[in-house]
Amino acid sequence: MHSGSTFNHRYVKSNPHEVENATWMLTVFNCFGQFFCLHFEAFQLGMAPVYIAFLRFMGDDNEAKSFSYSLEVGANGRKLLWQGVPRSIRDSHRKVRDSHDGLIIHRNMALFFSGGDRKELKLRVTGRIWKEQ
């Protein structure tokens, strides 16, 4: 479990072309006396292979709306940023993923961010959680 409102995680896969519908281990955060889960997974968006990262709140939807979060991934002078409200853990991860409510990274962009010869996935996802006033 991670404590604090900021985080920095690496997602690595030696052959990203073998990853279809894969989920990496969930990370649980204790922040502002509440618990959150960070999800990262691969799936097909139509015919395009993509990755998605999103945060879920361990509580009901009304409580979740009192928080916001941001996720960022980037390298080589470029970055993608997502900002939103965490979804309640009562919404399944599939429901969140299928509504595209998170940071979506196409495989080619993920490999660009990974550097090197683009044959290995090495993404660094940073984020922050804050309480809305």
Steps between C-alpha positions, in 0.01 A plus 500: 500500500615850418440800728485856371333708233765466226631188332737377232462148354677309226326248277733264316437219253778337299275431199211749484365335183405192707294710740131483417243563774767488773469665840803594707494464879276758666657761725308613807547850642419637843443870447298754704389213724337324203605217268544509122601238239714574195420277201715449192404259224522422131196448278375544144322824416335394176797359310760712681704359790499750787586533868281673756579630847233624740434547871209355699382613843420240767165643599178621342461729203400806704816477713715446188381833359677684781838397348681562172810346351744539215710244313791582272722296270769632271854504365702646215357849554135388482239408758139396538299621799166381636304675773175378643294387795568145625221254438354306790630147556134402470535556124684200358838558338348377172227766519761773559726365224217461249388860563861612425503696826877520546834563336499307170835442332519340156765228479714690247506806726573282805797347317617849397485604867691181592803609297765265365415278205122505571499126571449522876231680697650719774245762600531731797159620618497781754197631677349709771179484707343805661189583696256744345389789721 
